[in-house]
Amino acid sequence: MYGSLDISTSGMIAQRTRLDVISANISNKDAILDAQGNYNPYRRRIAFMAAGNPGASSSTGRDMGVHIAEIGQDQSPFKLKYAPDSPYADEAGYIKTPNIDTTTERIDAMEAVRAYEANVVAAETTKQMLALGLRLIA
């Protein structure tokens, strides 16, 4: 029974991390300069999940659940925006802007929230089952 709590917990942690990545994408949808002030448009980040929970205390627990294996960058091309007055414009008057679509990000966020909620419900159900089992024993 405790394994199922670990599985639900690992799912909640993974979805929370996924939401953090999505919120960073939305926050940086207009960022064309990096931290040093150089022209370097922000690239969309993607959280890649993998099976297993490396943080579990038991060897069987490490085989169950899910974790964020990597936070990668989306290599799709940047969006081009016509801004001939910008100091970063190319010869044709276009600047590169982040490859982020806020509609896609919001849909991904809704999916992550729903998955998080499903893990919460699974954890609550497991806790109720444990409590009922203890009442039967006592």
Secondary structure, 3 states (H helix, E strand, C coil): CHHHHHHHHHHHHHHHHHHHHHHHHHHCCCCCECCCCCECCCCCEEEEEEECCCCCCCHHHHHCCEEEEEEEECCCCCEEEECCCCCCCCCCCEEEECCCCHHHHHHHHHHHHHHHHHHHHHHHHHHHHHHHHHHHHC
